[in-house]
Amino acid sequence: MEFLKVVVILVACYYAFKLSVRLLLPFAMKKMAEKIMKKAQQGNFNGQSGPFQYQGFGQQQNGRQDRADGKVKVAYVPPKEDPRSGQATAGEFVDFEEVK
């Protein structure tokens, strides 16, 4: 009899928890979204002056020096492919005729 009583109490607690989460979670999410929107509108988002701030062009970034107009520096040049790669090194191809 005690076992049945424990099982009934556990099932009742499970359904009470499930119901409370179903009712309270949307309310909590709405409040959290409102709080984030309020922060974004005030301009205190992540310590920046606005939610979409970035360093503009012309400013030095991470010790880089500004370059004059028209000067381009290529930082990465891909290695050249071996001219023997591909079909040239694939082997000999033989034509065949289908026999029915």
Backbone torsions as a table, in degrees:
resi	resn	phi	psi	omega
1	MET	NA	-38.0	178.6
2	GLU	-64.0	-39.7	179.6
3	PHE	-60.9	-44.6	179.5
4	LEU	-63.1	-38.5	179.0
5	LYS	-64.1	-41.2	179.0
6	VAL	-66.2	-42.3	179.7
7	VAL	-63.2	-43.6	179.5
8	VAL	-63.1	-41.5	179.8
9	ILE	-65.8	-42.5	178.9
10	LEU	-63.6	-42.1	178.6
11	VAL	-65.7	-41.0	179.0
12	ALA	-64.5	-41.0	178.0
13	CYS	-64.9	-40.7	179.0
14	TYR	-59.6	-48.5	-179.1
15	TYR	-69.4	-33.4	176.7
16	ALA	-66.1	-41.8	177.7
17	PHE	-64.9	-43.6	-179.7
18	LYS	-61.4	-43.3	179.4
19	LEU	-66.6	-43.1	-178.7
20	SER	-66.4	-38.3	177.7
21	VAL	-66.4	-40.5	-179.7
22	ARG	-64.7	-31.1	-179.9
23	LEU	-88.3	-37.2	-173.0
24	LEU	-90.3	-27.5	-176.6
25	LEU	-63.3	-44.4	177.1
26	PRO	-61.4	-37.3	178.3
27	PHE	-64.2	-44.5	179.8
28	ALA	-65.4	-40.7	178.6
29	MET	-64.8	-38.8	179.2
30	LYS	-64.6	-42.9	179.0
31	LYS	-64.7	-40.2	179.8
32	MET	-66.1	-41.8	178.5
33	ALA	-64.5	-40.1	178.0
34	GLU	-63.5	-39.4	179.7
35	LYS	-65.2	-42.7	179.2
36	ILE	-66.2	-41.8	178.5
37	MET	-63.5	-39.4	179.4
38	LYS	-64.2	-42.2	177.6
39	LYS	-62.9	-41.5	-178.6
40	ALA	-66.5	-38.0	-179.3
41	GLN	-72.4	-30.0	178.8
42	GLN	-78.1	-20.7	179.0
43	GLY	90.2	17.1	179.2
44	ASN	-104.8	35.4	-175.4
45	PHE	-85.8	114.8	178.8
46	ASN	57.4	33.4	176.3
47	GLY	73.5	9.1	179.9
48	GLN	-98.8	170.9	179.9
49	SER	-81.2	-9.0	177.8
50	GLY	-163.7	164.2	-175.7
51	PRO	-71.2	-20.0	-175.5
52	PHE	-123.2	45.0	-178.8
53	GLN	-85.6	146.5	176.9
54	TYR	-151.0	165.4	176.1
55	GLN	-78.4	127.6	-176.0
56	GLY	-77.0	173.9	178.1
57	PHE	-69.0	149.0	177.6
58	GLY	90.6	-13.2	177.0
59	GLN	-88.9	148.0	178.3
60	GLN	-76.4	135.9	-177.9
61	GLN	-125.7	121.4	175.7
62	ASN	54.3	41.7	176.2
63	GLY	78.2	6.0	178.0
64	ARG	-73.9	145.1	177.5
65	GLN	-94.1	145.6	176.8
66	ASP	-69.9	143.2	-179.9
67	ARG	-108.1	151.6	177.5
68	ALA	-69.1	158.7	179.4
69	ASP	-60.9	137.4	177.5
70	GLY	89.4	-7.4	179.2
71	LYS	-95.3	124.2	-178.8
72	VAL	-123.4	133.3	176.1
73	LYS	-115.1	125.6	178.3
74	VAL	-92.3	118.4	-175.8
75	ALA	-85.2	-22.7	-176.1
76	TYR	-138.2	127.0	175.6
77	VAL	-119.4	119.4	-178.2
78	PRO	-66.6	147.3	179.2
79	PRO	-66.5	149.7	-179.9
80	LYS	-74.7	143.2	-179.9
81	GLU	-76.4	151.3	176.5
82	ASP	-70.2	128.1	-176.9
83	PRO	-66.5	-16.4	-179.4
84	ARG	-89.8	2.6	-179.1
85	SER	-78.3	162.5	177.3
86	GLY	90.1	-137.2	-175.5
87	GLN	-71.2	-22.3	-178.5
88	ALA	-65.9	-30.1	-178.4
89	THR	-108.4	7.6	-174.8
90	ALA	-76.4	-19.1	179.9
91	GLY	116.4	-173.0	-176.8
92	GLU	-90.4	134.8	178.9
93	PHE	-105.2	136.5	-177.2
94	VAL	-117.1	129.6	174.2
95	ASP	-71.4	146.7	178.0
96	PHE	-133.4	161.3	179.2
97	GLU	-121.5	130.0	-178.0
98	GLU	-77.9	130.7	-179.7
99	VAL	-108.1	129.1	-179.7
100	LYS	-98.1	NA	NA
